[in-house]
Amino acid sequence: MNKNLKKTKIIATLGPASSNKETMIQMIQAGVDVFRINFSHADYELVLKNVNTIREINKEYGYSVSILGDLQGPKLRVGVVKEGSFLNPGDVLTFTNEKVEGDSTKVYMTYQQFPQDVKVGERILIDDGKLVFEVIETNNVDTVKAKTIQGGPLSSKKGVNLPNTNVSLPALTEKDIEDANFMLDNEFDWIALSFVRHAQDIIDLKELMAKHPTNKTKTPIIAKIEKPEGVKNIDEILMECDCLMVARGDLGVEVPMEQVPVIQKNLVNKARLYAKPVIIATQMMETMINSLTPTRAEVNDVANSVLDGADAVMLSGETSVGKYPVDVIKNMAKIVKNIESTPLYSKLNHVIEEKINCVDERFITDKVCRSAVDVAKSTGAEAIVTLTSSGYTAFQISAHRPSSHIIVFSNNKRVITMLNLLWGVRAFFYDMEKSTDETVIQVNMLTHNYGFVEQGDFVINLNAMPVQNGGKTNTLRLSTI
């Protein structure tokens, strides 16, 4: 039964269209591995209800669906604007720090340091780049004047992008600090940080997390790359984060749109070199918000993201506010499975030869994981079975994209749900209180019972010796079921 599971994971955003138990169950059955909760539009009471429902479903059905909390970050917006406000090319719009009702001549800007940060000649984009302005004057105190380059209707609370401006806002706003603490209080599996520009942004969040009383299982951090600085500083960011998200919505506004496909491919490759999972997000099947079928271009986009080697593909509006949250998952799962079954997929997603390795306390584990993938390939082993308390070995093996199943056993229930985001990883609970020999026999038997292997199959077992100390993986064994 379990031999035909897809390896690329699907992340679905919860919202009004999907915040009920029955829909969630159907979405999981259709292929959802992770539910995302977007804190740009989050009501704590509703979030808690959703979190409890997901955990209830996991318990009732034996799933390990993961919960991802997405921080809003320093999203810049204009204030409330009179209906019918419209700008033509050449019109001058004044941005002010004063909370006024906007119109086609003046608008409130939520970002107070805007007049100090922006320079004449820089561009301002509103509503995902539908409106484009050029700065013609700033008083460096509270107003900025900009000439309309590309006009159109101006609506309330639309997002603002500043592609050429060095924004002095921190990646963690006051709202984010409050939201991050709420996520830690409720033991979310992943926390995504928006608009990451430097490694320091991740370090700031780690420091906040270190002070939190319940964060004993360190919650992994996803760095959302949606600004040119983030792309430029990707190596330093990957050294600090646990996962990468290519957030193509804002990224496609901040950098020229034609550069996004190449940036996506480069970021996926980089993440794999660092053995960090990578998520492709935004507008994957946008037309399915209102339509039962995606466009051929969208099918191609999902397929190409899978071919690029993404660990996960993510849906936003399609499942949060769309009319067909279950159907969109079914379609996405079909595309993923079909691509993964092609020779082209295994050719493109081969073992990483030049993976970034540091000679540190993890060096032995890294080498054992890499050897496991090689031995699995040369013997045709059906599964690589590993025990882990932190999840580290699962990250390492997954990065190499073996054709074998990656079966992980852990005594930490939070690690089990966290690992559900990783490519090809299936994690199960096991309490690890046996000798190594007994453990290997038991986990292999469980792997057989779960339907991943059959009698006579080869299996690679990875262990830490001695097994009780929760040490680092240092032993590889080739077994037969």
N, C-alpha and C positions, 0 to 999 in steps of 0.2 A: 504493500500500500504506500509506504513512504519513499519508495525508490524514485518516484517521478516528481518529487517536490521541486519547485523552482528554487534557484540559488540567489538570484537578485531579489532583494526585499522590496516590499511596497509600503510606503508611509502615507497615511491618509489623515488629513486635517479634519478635526471635529468642528461642528458648527450646528446651526439650527436644523439643517437637513439630516444630520446623522447622530444627534444627541439622544437617542433612545436605545434601550437594550436590544430590542429585536433587530433594528437596523445594524447595530454594531456586530451582533452575532453573524448576520448575513454577510457583512463586509469581511469579517475574519474568515468565514468559510469560503468566501470568494478569493481571498489571498492577502488580506492586510496583515502585516507583521508588526507595525508600529503605529500608534495613534499620536498625532501631533496636536498640541493645544497651543493656539496662537494667543499670546498675552497682549497683543495690540488691541484685541477685542474681548478681554476676559473678565467675567464676573466670578469672583472667588467661589460663591455658593454653587453656581452652575458647574464650575471646574471640578469642585470636590465631588459633586454628584456623578460627573463623567468618570473621574478617577476611580471612585468606588465601584461604579458599574463595570469598568474594564477589569478590575481585580476580582470582582464577583464572577464574571464570565471565565476568566483564567482558572479560577478555583473549580467552578462547576464543570467546565469542559476539558480541563487539563491543558489549556493553551499557555503560552508564555509571551503574550502580546506586550510590547514595550510601550512606555509612556514618555513622550518627548515634550518638554516645555520650551517654548520659543519666546525669548525676551524681545521686546519691541526695539530696544536700542534707541539711539538719538535720531528718531525719524522726524524730519522737519516738515511742518505743515503751514498752510495759510489758514486764517481764521474763517469765521462765518462770512459769506458773501451774498449780496442781494441776488435774488433769482433774475435770470435774464442778462447778467453781466457778460459782456462780450468785448474781446480785444481784437483790433485789426492791426496788421503789420504797420509799424511806425508809431503806434500809440505809446505813450509813456505811462508806466505803472509805478506808483510809489509804494514801497514796502515800509511799514512802520512798526515800532515796538508798542504803539498805543493800541489797546484792544477796541478797535472800531469795527463797525459792520462794513465789510468791503464792498467795492463796486468796480467799475472798469477804470477808475483813476487811482484808487488807494486800497491797500489790503493789509491786514494784520499778519505779521510773521511771528510764529511761536519761538523762533530762535533769537534770543536777546542779543547775542554777540555778533549777529549777522553784519551790522554796519562796520564793526571793527575788523572782521575777518575778510570780507569781500573786497575785491579791487576792481577798478574801472577796466572794462574789456572782458571781464569774466562772464560766464553764462549762468543763467538760472533756468531750470527746467521745472515745469509744474505738471502734475497729473501724468506721470510716467512719460514725460517728454512731449506730450501733446501740445503744450504751450512752451515756447522758447523765448527768452529775453536776454538782452545784453546790458550789463551794468554801465550806466553813463555817468553816475555821480553817487558818492556816499559822503555823509557828513561825519562819519566815524563815531556817531553817538547813538542816533535812534532812527534815521531814515536812509533809504537807498532808493535811487531812481533808476529805472531800467526801461530800455526801448524794446518794444515787441518785435521779434524777428519772425516768429510763427504764431499766428493768432488763433482765436477760437473761443468757445465759451469758458468762463472762469466760474468754478463751483466751489462750494464750502468745503473746508477741511481737506483739501487735496494735498498729496505729498509733494515735497520740494526736493529737487536734487541739485547739488552744486559740483559739477564734475571737475572744475578747475580750481576750486577753493580749498585751502587747508582749513578744515573746520576744527575749531579748538574745543568742541564738546567732547567729554569723555565717552567711551563706548558704553559705560554703565551709568545710566541716568538714575535719579532718585526713584522713579517708578520701577526701573529694572532691579534695583537693590531690594526693594520691597517684594517684587515678584520672585526674585531668585530665592529669597528667604522662605517665601511661601512654598516654592517647589521643593526646597530642602526639607521643610517641615513635613511635607507629604511624600517624601522619598520618590521623587520622579526618577526615571531611569537615565535620562539624558537632559542636559540643559544646552540650548543653542543661544549663542551670543551674536547679535546682529551687528552689521557694519564693522567687522573686525578690520583694523588697519595695521596694527603692530602686535608683536608678541606681548607687549605690556598690557594690552587690553585683556588678554587671557589671564595673565599673571594677577591683574586686579581682581578678576572674578574668583580665581583660585584662593586669593587671600581672604575674600569675603566668605568663601566656603569653608576655609580652614577654621574660622572663628565659630562656625555653626555647630551647636551641640550634637545634632543627630547625624552629621555627615561622616559616619565611621567608614561606610563603604563609599569610597571617593566617587562622587557622581561625575561621570565623564562629560567633557565640554566639547560642543560642536562649534567650530569657527565658521560663521557665515561670511563667505567672500562675496561682497557686492560693491566694493569700491576699488578704484585703480591702485590705491596704496596697499590694499590687501593682496592684490595680485603681485605687486612688486616685492612685497615682504614675505612671500609665501614660505620660504625656507625657515625663517625665524618663527613664523606662526605655527608651522607643522611640528617644530621642536617642542612647543608648549601645549597644543590642543590634542584632543583624543580622536577627533573626526573633523571632516571638512564638509561644508555644504556649498555647492555652486548655486548661489541664489540669483538666477538669471534675470529676474524682474528688474531690480534696481541696478544690477551690473550692466544690463543692456541699455540703461539710460545713462549711466555714469561713464561708460566707455563706448566708442563707436560700435553700433550693433553688429557690423560685419566681423568684428574681432572676437565676439562672444564664443562662436563654435570652437575656435582654436584655443582660446583661454580654457574652455571646458575640458578639452582633451588634455591640455598640459597639466591642469590641476588634478585630473584623475590620475595621470601618470605619476605626478609628484607624490600624491597621497599614498599610492601603492608602494612607492620606494621607501616611504617612512612607515609602512605597515599601519597606516591609519585609514579607516573606512571613509568613503566619499559618497555624498548624496547629490543627485541632480534634481533641482527643484524649479518650479514656476512654469505655468502655461503649458504643461505637458499635454493635457487633453482638454484645453479650455472650452472648445465648442460643446463638450459634453455637459457643460453647466445647464444648457438648455436643449441639447439634442441627444438623441439616443445613439447616434453614431459619431465617432471622431472623424476628422478630415484625414485624408491619406498622408498629408504632411505631418500631422500629429502622430500617426502610427509610426512614421519614419523617425520622428524625433525620439520617441520612447525606445524604438529599436536601436537607434544609433547610440543612445545613452547607455544601453545594455552592452552593445558592442564595444563601446569605449572602456568598459570595465567598471562601471559604477557598482557600488555595494547596494545602493538603494535608489529608487526613483520615487519622487514625492508628488502628491496631489494636494492642491490648496482649495480654491473655490469650488472645484469639481465635486468634492465630497462635503465641504462645509456648508455651502449654500445651493449647490446644484440640485437639479430635479432627479437625477439618477445615480445616487451615491454607490449603490451596489453594482449597477451595470458598468460603471466606469472602472471599478476594480476588476470585474470579470474580464473586460476588454484588455486592461493593462496586463493582467496575469496571462492571458492568452498570447499576447505579443511577447512577453518576457520568456515564457516557456518555449515558444516557437524559435526564438532567436538562440536560446541556450542549447537547443538541440541541433544547431547547424555546425558543420565543420569549421566555418569561418569564425564562429565564436571561440572555440577552443584554440584556434590558431592565433587569434588576437590576444586572448587572455591566457598567456603562457606564464610559466614560473619566472619570477623576477631574478635576473642574473646578478644585477648590480645593486641589490637592495642596500640601503644605508644602514650600516652596522657600526655600533660603537663597541670598543673593547671595554665593557663595563660588567656589572654584576649580572646582566642579562645575556651576555655574549654566548654562554653555553646553551641556554634555552633557545636563542635565535638559531644557532647552528643545528641543534637537534630538530627543531621544527622544519628547517629547510631540508635536512636529510630525510625527514619523514615523508615530505612531498616527493623527493627523488625516488625513495624506496617504493612508495605507493605506486608511482608511475611505472617503474621497472618491473614490479611484480603484479601489477593490475589489481592491487588491493582495493576492495570495495569501500573501506572506511578507514579514516584516521580517527582513533578514539583516544581522547585525552581527559585527564582530570585536572581541574584548576580551582584555585580559591579566589584568584583575582580576575581571571579571564584573559590574562596576558597571552598564553599560548594560543588561544582561539584567534586573537588579533593577528598573530604571526602567521599561523597556518592559512587563515582566510586570505591574507594579502597575496599569497602565492597561487591562489585560484586552482587548487588541485581538482582533478576530475572525480576523486573519491569523495564520499560523504565526510563531513566534518562533524563528528559526534562528541559533544562536550558534557562531562558530568561535573557537578559542583555541589558543595554542601551549603552554598550561599544563594538563597532564593533571589536576592536582588541581582546578583551576577547573571543568573539564568535569564531573567527578563531583559536585562541590559544587552546581552549577547544576541538577542533576537534581531537586532538591526544589521548584524554583520553578514556579509556574503557567505552563503552556503552553510552557516553554522546552525546546528540544532542542539539545544542545551536541555539537560534534564537534571533532576535532583538526585543526589547520591551522597550518603553521609560519611563515606571514606574512613571507616574505623577498622579496616581489615589490613592484613599483611599484603604486600604487593602482589604475590601470586594469587591470593584469593580475590583481590580487587580486580585483577585482569580477567579472571574467569567470570566474575559477576558482571562487570560492565560489558563484556563481550556477549554474555547471555542476554542482558537488557537490550543491547543494540540489535540482537537477533529478534527478541520479542517485539521491539518497536517496528520491525519490518524493514530495516536498512540493509541487513545482510542475511545470507542463507548458509546452510551447512556446507562446509568445504571452501567457503570464501576466505581469502587472505584479509587480515586486519592488521593495521599498525597501531600498537599501543604506546602512548607516551605517559611516563610517570616521573614523579619526583621521588628519589630514594634518599633517606627512608620516607615512606609514604605519610606517616602520621604528622610529620613536622610542618606540613604545608609549605615545603621548600620549593625551590625552583626546578622546573622540568629538566632532567639530566639523563633520562634513560629512554631508549627506543627498543621496542620488541616487535618482531614479526610473528603473528599468531595465525592459527587456522581455526575457523569456527567449527 
